[in-house]
Amino acid sequence: MNFEVTRTERDETVTLAVKGEIDMSSAGEFRRALDDSQAASRLVLDLTGVDYLDSAGVKVLFDHLGQQPEVMVSSGTVILRVLDLTGLRDQLAIREI
């Protein structure tokens, strides 16, 4: 599946809607999108369109914990399980949809 990040800005909130697989081939693009959003007062990561997250994607999320992103995920998905197993679920503001 193709990887895509769509960025929208409203007031002081940046929303990154991510679709596809976050793996070692797309982690660089994911990292750049997060790096480019560091000045935002509020960062929302919409991961409801992500169907795979490997260790490279987990590392990018871990490296950006300081941005305190609000992460939207679909309930019952493997993404939520990965965040549980890595301990990131306890460190991120997760909103299940």
C-alpha distances in whole Angstrom, upper triangle without the diagonal:
4,7,10,13,16,19,22,26,29,32,31,28,25,21,18,15,12,9,6,7,10,11,14,12,11,14,16,15,15,19,20,19,21,23,24,24,27,30,29,31,29,25,23,19,17,15,15,11,10,9,10,13,14,18,17,15,19,21,20,20,24,25,25,27,29,28,28,25,25,21,20,18,18,21,20,17,16,16,19,20,19,21,24,24,24,27,25,25,29,28,26,27,24,24,23,22
4,7,10,13,16,20,23,26,29,29,26,22,19,16,14,11,8,6,7,10,11,13,11,9,13,14,12,13,16,17,16,18,21,21,22,25,27,26,29,27,23,21,18,16,14,15,11,10,11,12,14,15,18,17,15,19,20,19,20,23,23,23,25,28,26,27,23,24,21,20,19,19,22,22,19,18,17,21,22,20,22,25,25,25,27,25,25,29,28,26,26,24,24,24,23
4,7,10,13,17,20,23,26,26,22,19,16,13,11,8,6,5,6,7,9,11,9,7,10,11,9,9,13,13,12,15,17,17,18,21,24,23,26,23,20,18,15,13,12,13,10,9,10,11,12,14,16,14,12,16,17,15,16,20,20,19,22,24,22,23,20,20,18,17,16,18,21,21,18,17,15,19,21,19,19,23,23,22,25,22,23,26,25,22,23,22,22,21,21
4,7,10,13,17,20,23,22,19,16,13,10,8,6,5,7,9,10,12,14,12,9,11,12,9,9,12,12,10,13,16,15,16,19,21,20,23,21,17,16,13,12,11,12,9,10,12,13,14,16,18,16,14,17,18,16,16,20,20,19,21,23,21,22,18,19,17,16,16,17,21,22,19,19,17,20,22,20,20,24,25,24,25,22,23,26,25,22,22,21,21,21,20
4,6,10,13,16,19,19,16,12,10,6,6,5,6,9,11,10,14,15,14,10,11,12,8,7,11,10,7,10,13,12,12,16,18,16,19,17,14,12,10,10,10,12,10,10,14,14,14,17,18,16,13,16,17,14,14,18,18,16,19,20,17,18,15,16,14,14,15,17,21,22,19,19,17,19,22,20,20,23,25,23,24,21,21,24,23,20,20,19,19,19,19
4,7,10,13,17,16,14,10,8,6,5,7,9,12,14,14,17,19,18,14,15,15,11,11,13,12,9,11,14,12,12,16,17,15,18,16,13,12,10,10,11,13,11,13,16,17,17,20,22,20,17,19,20,17,17,21,20,18,20,21,18,19,16,16,15,14,16,18,21,24,21,22,19,21,24,23,22,25,27,26,26,23,23,26,24,21,20,19,19,20,19
4,7,10,13,13,10,7,6,5,7,9,12,15,17,16,19,21,20,16,16,16,12,11,13,12,8,10,12,10,9,13,14,12,15,13,10,10,10,10,13,14,14,15,19,20,19,22,23,21,18,20,21,17,17,20,19,17,19,19,16,17,14,15,14,15,17,19,23,25,23,24,20,22,25,24,22,26,28,26,26,23,23,25,23,20,19,19,19,20,20
4,7,10,11,8,6,5,7,8,12,14,18,20,19,23,24,23,20,20,19,16,15,16,15,11,13,15,12,10,14,14,11,14,12,10,10,11,11,14,16,16,17,21,23,22,25,26,24,21,23,24,20,19,22,22,19,20,20,17,18,15,15,15,15,18,20,23,26,24,26,22,24,27,26,24,28,30,28,28,24,24,26,24,21,19,19,19,20,19
4,7,7,6,5,6,9,11,15,18,21,23,22,25,27,26,22,22,21,18,17,18,16,13,13,15,12,10,13,12,9,11,10,10,10,12,13,17,18,19,20,24,25,25,27,28,26,23,24,25,21,20,23,22,19,20,20,16,17,14,15,16,16,20,22,25,28,27,28,25,25,29,28,26,29,31,29,29,25,25,27,24,21,19,20,19,22,21
4,6,5,7,8,12,14,17,20,24,26,25,28,30,29,26,25,25,22,20,21,20,16,16,18,15,13,15,13,10,11,10,11,11,14,15,18,20,21,23,26,28,27,30,31,29,26,27,27,24,22,25,24,21,22,21,17,18,15,15,17,17,21,23,26,29,28,30,26,27,30,30,27,30,33,31,30,27,26,27,25,22,20,20,19,22,21
4,6,8,11,14,17,20,23,27,29,28,31,32,32,28,27,27,24,22,23,21,18,18,19,16,13,15,12,10,9,10,11,13,16,17,21,23,24,26,29,31,30,32,33,31,28,28,29,25,24,26,25,21,22,21,17,17,16,16,18,19,23,25,28,31,30,32,29,29,32,32,29,32,34,32,31,28,27,28,25,22,20,22,21,24,23
4,7,10,13,16,19,23,26,28,26,29,30,30,27,25,25,22,20,20,19,16,15,16,14,11,11,9,6,5,6,9,11,14,16,20,22,23,25,28,29,28,30,30,28,25,26,26,22,21,23,22,18,18,17,13,14,13,14,17,18,22,25,27,30,29,31,27,27,30,29,27,29,32,30,28,25,25,25,22,20,18,20,19,23,23
4,6,10,13,16,19,23,24,23,26,27,27,24,22,22,20,18,18,17,14,13,15,13,9,11,10,6,6,5,6,7,11,13,16,18,20,21,25,26,24,27,27,26,22,23,23,20,18,20,20,16,16,16,12,12,10,11,13,14,18,21,24,27,26,27,23,23,27,26,23,26,29,27,26,22,22,22,20,17,15,16,16,19,19
4,7,10,13,16,20,21,19,23,24,24,20,19,19,16,14,15,14,11,10,12,10,7,9,9,6,8,6,5,6,9,11,14,16,17,18,22,23,21,24,24,23,19,20,21,17,16,19,18,14,15,15,11,12,10,10,12,13,17,20,23,26,24,25,21,22,25,24,22,25,27,25,25,21,21,22,20,16,15,16,16,19,19
4,6,10,13,16,18,17,20,22,22,18,18,18,15,13,14,14,10,10,13,12,9,12,13,10,11,8,6,5,6,7,11,12,13,15,18,20,19,22,23,21,18,19,20,16,15,18,18,15,16,16,13,13,10,9,10,10,13,16,19,22,21,22,18,19,23,22,20,23,25,24,23,19,19,21,19,15,14,14,14,16,16
4,6,10,13,14,13,17,19,18,15,14,15,12,10,11,11,8,8,12,11,9,12,14,11,14,11,8,6,5,6,8,11,11,12,16,17,16,19,20,18,14,16,17,14,13,16,16,13,15,16,13,14,10,10,10,10,12,15,19,21,19,20,16,18,21,20,18,21,23,22,22,18,18,21,19,15,15,15,14,16,16
4,7,10,12,12,16,19,18,14,14,16,13,11,13,14,10,11,15,14,13,16,17,15,17,14,11,8,6,5,6,8,8,9,13,14,15,18,20,18,15,16,18,15,14,18,18,16,17,19,16,16,12,12,10,9,11,13,16,19,16,18,15,16,20,19,18,21,23,22,22,19,19,21,20,17,16,15,14,15,14
4,7,9,9,12,15,14,11,11,13,11,8,12,13,10,11,15,15,14,17,19,17,19,17,13,11,7,6,5,8,6,6,10,11,11,14,17,15,12,14,16,13,13,17,17,15,17,19,17,17,13,13,11,10,11,12,16,18,15,15,12,15,18,16,16,19,21,20,21,18,18,21,20,17,17,15,15,15,15
4,7,8,12,15,14,11,12,15,12,11,14,15,13,14,18,18,17,20,23,21,23,20,17,14,11,9,7,8,4,5,8,10,11,14,17,16,13,15,18,16,15,19,20,19,20,23,21,21,17,17,14,12,12,12,16,17,14,14,12,15,18,17,17,20,22,21,23,20,20,23,22,19,20,17,17,16,15
4,7,9,13,11,9,11,14,12,11,15,16,15,16,19,20,20,23,25,24,26,23,20,17,14,12,9,10,6,5,6,7,9,12,15,14,12,15,17,16,16,19,20,20,22,24,23,23,19,19,16,15,13,14,17,17,14,13,12,15,17,16,17,20,21,20,22,20,20,24,23,21,21,19,19,18,17
4,6,9,9,7,9,12,11,10,14,16,15,16,19,20,20,22,26,25,27,24,20,18,14,13,10,11,9,6,6,5,6,8,12,11,9,12,14,13,14,17,18,18,20,23,22,22,19,19,16,16,14,15,17,17,13,12,10,14,15,13,15,18,18,18,20,18,19,22,22,20,21,19,20,19,19
4,7,8,6,6,9,9,8,10,13,12,13,16,17,18,20,23,22,24,22,18,17,13,13,10,12,11,7,8,6,5,6,9,8,5,9,11,10,11,14,15,15,17,20,19,19,17,17,15,15,14,15,18,18,14,12,10,14,15,12,13,17,17,15,18,15,17,20,19,17,19,18,19,19,19
4,5,5,6,9,10,9,11,14,15,15,17,19,20,22,25,25,27,25,21,20,16,16,13,16,14,11,11,7,6,5,7,6,6,9,10,10,12,14,15,16,18,21,21,22,19,21,18,18,17,19,21,20,16,14,12,16,16,13,14,18,17,15,18,17,19,22,21,20,22,20,22,22,23
4,6,5,8,10,10,11,13,15,16,17,19,21,22,25,26,28,26,23,22,19,19,17,19,18,14,14,11,9,8,8,5,7,10,10,10,13,15,15,17,19,22,22,23,21,23,20,21,20,22,24,24,20,17,16,19,19,16,17,20,19,17,20,18,21,24,22,22,24,23,25,25,26
4,6,7,9,10,11,13,14,16,17,19,21,22,26,26,29,27,23,23,19,19,17,19,17,14,15,12,11,10,12,9,10,13,13,13,15,18,17,19,21,24,23,25,22,24,22,22,21,23,26,25,21,19,17,21,21,18,20,23,22,20,23,21,23,26,25,24,26,25,26,26,27
4,5,5,6,9,10,11,13,14,16,17,19,22,22,25,23,20,19,16,16,14,17,14,12,13,11,10,10,12,9,8,12,12,11,13,16,16,16,19,21,20,22,19,21,18,19,19,20,23,23,20,18,16,19,20,17,18,22,21,19,22,20,21,25,23,21,23,22,23,24,24
4,5,5,6,9,10,11,12,14,15,17,20,21,23,22,18,18,14,16,14,17,15,13,14,12,10,9,9,6,6,9,9,7,10,12,12,13,16,18,17,19,17,19,17,18,18,20,23,23,20,18,15,18,19,16,16,20,19,17,19,17,19,22,20,18,21,20,22,23,24
4,5,5,6,9,10,10,12,14,16,19,20,23,22,18,19,16,18,16,20,18,16,17,15,13,13,13,9,9,12,11,8,12,14,12,13,17,18,17,20,18,20,19,21,21,23,26,27,23,21,19,21,23,19,19,23,23,20,22,19,22,24,22,21,23,23,25,25,26
4,5,5,6,9,10,11,13,15,18,18,21,20,17,17,14,15,15,18,16,14,17,15,14,14,15,11,10,14,13,10,13,15,14,14,17,19,17,19,17,19,18,19,19,22,25,26,23,21,18,21,23,20,20,24,24,21,23,20,22,25,23,21,22,22,23,24,25
4,6,5,6,9,10,11,13,16,16,19,17,14,14,11,12,11,15,14,12,14,13,11,12,13,10,8,11,11,7,9,12,12,11,14,16,14,16,14,16,14,16,16,19,22,23,20,19,15,18,20,17,16,20,21,18,20,17,19,21,19,17,19,18,20,21,21
4,5,5,6,9,10,11,14,15,18,17,14,14,12,15,14,18,17,15,18,16,13,14,13,10,8,11,9,6,8,11,9,9,12,14,12,15,13,16,15,17,18,21,24,25,22,21,17,20,21,18,17,21,21,18,20,16,19,21,18,17,19,19,21,23,24
4,5,5,6,9,10,13,14,18,17,14,15,14,16,16,19,18,17,20,19,17,17,17,13,12,14,13,10,12,14,12,11,15,15,14,16,15,18,17,19,21,24,27,28,25,24,20,23,25,22,21,24,25,22,23,20,22,24,21,19,21,21,23,25,26
4,5,5,6,9,12,12,15,14,11,12,10,13,13,17,16,15,18,18,16,17,18,15,12,15,14,10,11,14,13,11,14,15,12,15,13,15,15,16,18,21,24,26,23,22,19,21,23,21,20,23,24,22,23,19,21,23,20,18,19,19,20,22,23
4,5,5,7,10,10,13,12,9,10,9,12,13,17,17,16,19,18,16,17,17,14,12,13,12,9,9,11,10,7,10,11,9,11,10,12,12,15,17,20,23,25,22,22,18,20,22,19,18,21,22,20,20,16,18,20,17,15,16,17,18,21,22
4,5,6,9,10,13,13,11,13,13,16,17,20,20,19,22,21,19,19,18,15,14,15,13,10,11,13,10,8,12,11,10,13,12,15,16,19,21,24,27,28,26,25,21,23,25,22,20,24,25,22,22,19,21,22,19,17,19,20,22,24,25
4,6,8,9,13,13,11,13,13,16,17,21,20,20,23,23,21,22,21,18,16,18,17,13,14,16,14,11,15,14,11,15,13,16,17,19,22,25,28,30,27,27,23,25,27,25,23,27,28,25,25,22,23,25,21,19,20,21,23,25,26
4,6,6,9,9,7,10,11,14,16,19,19,19,23,22,20,22,22,19,17,18,17,13,13,15,13,10,13,12,9,12,10,13,14,17,19,23,26,28,26,26,22,23,26,24,21,25,26,24,23,20,21,22,19,17,17,18,20,22,23
4,6,8,9,8,12,13,16,18,21,22,22,25,24,22,23,22,20,17,18,17,13,13,14,12,9,11,9,7,10,10,13,15,18,21,25,27,29,27,27,23,24,26,24,22,25,26,23,23,19,21,21,18,16,17,19,21,24,25
4,6,9,9,13,15,18,20,24,24,24,28,27,25,26,26,23,21,22,20,17,17,18,16,12,14,12,9,12,12,15,17,20,23,27,29,32,30,30,26,27,30,27,25,28,30,27,26,22,23,24,20,18,19,21,22,25,26
4,5,6,10,12,15,18,21,22,22,26,26,24,26,26,24,21,21,21,17,16,18,16,13,14,12,9,11,10,12,15,17,21,24,27,29,28,28,25,25,28,26,23,26,28,26,25,21,22,22,19,17,16,18,19,22,23
4,7,10,13,16,19,22,24,24,28,28,26,28,27,26,23,22,22,19,17,19,18,14,14,12,9,10,10,12,15,17,21,24,26,29,28,29,25,25,28,27,24,26,29,26,25,21,21,21,18,16,15,17,18,22,23
4,7,10,13,16,18,20,21,24,25,23,25,25,24,21,20,21,18,15,17,17,13,13,12,8,8,7,8,11,14,17,20,23,26,25,26,22,21,25,24,21,23,26,24,22,19,18,19,16,13,12,14,15,18,19
4,7,10,13,15,17,17,21,21,19,22,22,20,17,17,18,15,12,15,14,11,11,11,7,7,5,6,9,11,14,18,20,23,22,22,19,19,22,21,18,21,23,21,20,16,16,17,15,12,11,12,13,16,17
4,6,9,12,14,14,18,19,17,20,21,20,16,16,18,15,12,15,16,12,12,13,10,9,6,5,6,7,11,14,17,20,18,20,16,16,20,19,16,19,22,20,19,16,15,17,15,11,10,10,10,13,14
4,6,9,11,11,14,15,14,17,18,17,13,13,15,12,10,13,14,11,12,14,11,10,6,6,5,6,9,12,15,17,16,16,13,13,17,16,14,17,19,18,17,14,14,16,14,11,10,10,10,12,13
4,6,7,9,12,14,13,17,18,18,14,15,17,15,13,16,17,15,15,17,15,14,10,8,6,5,7,9,13,15,14,15,12,13,16,16,14,17,20,19,19,16,15,17,16,13,12,10,9,10,10
4,5,5,9,10,10,13,16,15,12,12,15,13,12,15,17,15,15,18,16,15,11,10,7,6,5,8,11,13,10,11,8,10,13,13,12,15,17,16,17,14,13,17,16,13,13,10,10,10,10
4,6,8,11,12,16,18,18,15,16,19,17,15,18,20,19,19,22,19,18,14,12,9,6,5,5,9,11,9,11,9,10,13,14,13,16,18,18,19,16,15,18,18,15,15,11,10,9,8
4,6,9,11,15,18,18,14,16,19,17,16,20,21,20,21,23,21,20,17,15,12,10,8,8,12,13,11,12,10,12,15,15,15,18,20,20,21,19,18,21,21,18,18,15,14,13,11
4,6,7,11,14,14,11,13,16,15,14,17,19,18,19,22,20,19,16,15,12,10,8,9,12,13,9,9,8,11,13,12,13,16,17,17,19,16,16,20,19,17,17,15,15,13,13
4,7,10,14,14,12,14,17,16,16,19,21,20,21,25,23,22,19,18,15,13,10,10,12,12,8,7,7,10,12,11,13,16,16,17,19,17,17,21,21,19,19,16,16,15,14
4,7,10,11,9,11,14,14,14,16,19,19,20,23,22,22,19,19,15,15,12,12,14,13,9,7,7,10,11,9,12,14,14,14,17,16,16,20,20,18,20,17,18,16,17
4,7,8,6,7,10,11,10,13,15,16,16,20,19,19,17,17,14,14,12,13,15,14,11,8,6,10,10,7,9,12,12,11,14,12,14,17,17,15,17,15,17,16,18
4,6,5,6,9,10,11,12,14,16,17,21,21,20,19,20,16,17,15,17,18,17,14,11,9,12,12,8,10,13,12,11,14,13,15,18,18,17,20,18,20,20,21
4,5,5,6,9,10,10,12,14,15,19,19,19,18,20,17,19,17,19,20,19,16,13,12,14,13,9,11,13,11,9,13,12,15,17,16,16,20,19,21,21,23
4,5,5,6,9,10,11,13,15,18,18,19,18,19,17,19,18,20,22,22,18,16,13,16,16,12,13,16,15,12,15,14,16,19,17,17,20,19,22,22,24
4,5,5,6,9,10,11,13,16,16,16,14,16,14,15,14,17,19,19,16,13,11,13,14,10,11,14,14,11,14,12,14,17,15,14,17,16,18,19,21
4,5,5,6,9,10,11,14,15,15,14,15,13,15,14,17,18,18,15,13,10,12,12,8,8,11,11,8,10,8,11,14,12,12,15,14,17,18,20
4,5,5,6,9,10,13,14,15,14,17,15,18,17,20,22,22,19,17,14,15,16,12,11,14,13,10,12,10,13,15,13,13,17,17,20,21,23
4,5,5,6,9,12,12,13,12,15,13,16,16,20,22,22,19,17,14,16,17,14,12,16,16,13,14,11,14,16,14,13,16,16,19,20,22
4,5,5,6,10,10,10,9,11,10,13,14,17,19,20,17,16,12,13,15,12,10,13,14,11,11,8,11,13,10,9,12,13,15,17,19
4,5,5,9,10,10,11,13,13,16,16,20,21,21,19,18,14,15,16,13,10,13,13,10,10,7,11,12,9,9,13,14,17,19,22
4,6,8,9,11,11,15,15,18,19,22,24,25,23,21,17,18,19,16,14,17,17,13,14,11,14,15,12,12,15,17,20,22,24
4,5,6,7,8,11,12,15,17,21,23,24,22,21,17,18,19,17,14,17,18,15,14,11,14,14,11,10,13,14,17,20,22
4,5,5,7,10,11,15,16,20,21,23,21,20,17,16,18,16,13,15,16,13,12,9,11,11,7,7,10,12,16,18,21
4,5,8,12,13,17,19,23,25,26,25,24,20,20,22,20,17,19,20,17,15,13,14,14,10,10,12,15,18,21,24
4,6,9,11,15,18,21,23,25,24,24,20,20,22,20,17,20,21,18,17,14,15,15,11,10,11,14,16,19,22
4,7,9,13,15,19,21,23,22,22,18,17,20,18,15,17,19,17,15,12,12,12,9,7,7,11,13,16,19
4,6,10,12,16,18,20,19,19,16,15,18,17,14,16,19,17,15,12,12,13,10,7,7,9,11,14,16
4,7,10,13,15,18,17,18,15,14,17,17,13,16,19,17,16,12,11,12,10,7,5,6,7,11,13
4,6,10,12,15,14,14,11,10,14,13,11,13,16,15,14,11,9,12,11,7,6,5,6,8,10
4,7,9,12,12,13,10,10,14,14,12,14,17,17,16,13,11,14,14,10,9,6,5,6,7
4,6,9,8,10,7,7,11,11,10,12,15,15,15,13,11,14,15,12,11,7,6,5,6
4,6,6,9,8,8,11,13,12,14,16,18,18,16,13,17,18,15,14,10,8,5,5
4,6,9,9,7,10,13,12,13,15,17,17,16,13,16,18,15,14,10,9,5,6
4,7,8,7,8,11,12,12,14,16,17,16,13,17,19,17,17,13,12,9,9
4,5,6,7,9,10,11,13,15,16,15,13,17,18,16,17,13,13,10,10
4,5,5,6,9,10,10,12,14,14,13,16,18,16,17,14,15,12,14
4,5,5,6,9,10,11,12,11,10,14,15,13,14,11,12,11,12
4,5,5,6,9,10,11,10,8,11,13,11,12,9,10,9,11
4,5,5,6,9,10,10,9,12,14,14,15,12,14,12,15
4,5,5,6,8,8,9,12,13,13,15,13,15,14,16
4,6,5,6,5,5,8,9,9,11,10,12,12,15
4,6,5,6,5,8,10,11,13,11,13,13,16
4,6,8,8,10,12,13,16,14,17,16,20
4,5,8,9,10,11,15,14,17,17,20
4,5,6,7,9,12,12,16,16,20
4,5,5,6,9,10,13,14,18
4,5,5,8,7,10,11,15
4,6,8,9,12,14,17
4,7,9,13,15,18
4,6,9,12,15
4,7,10,13
4,6,10
4,6
4
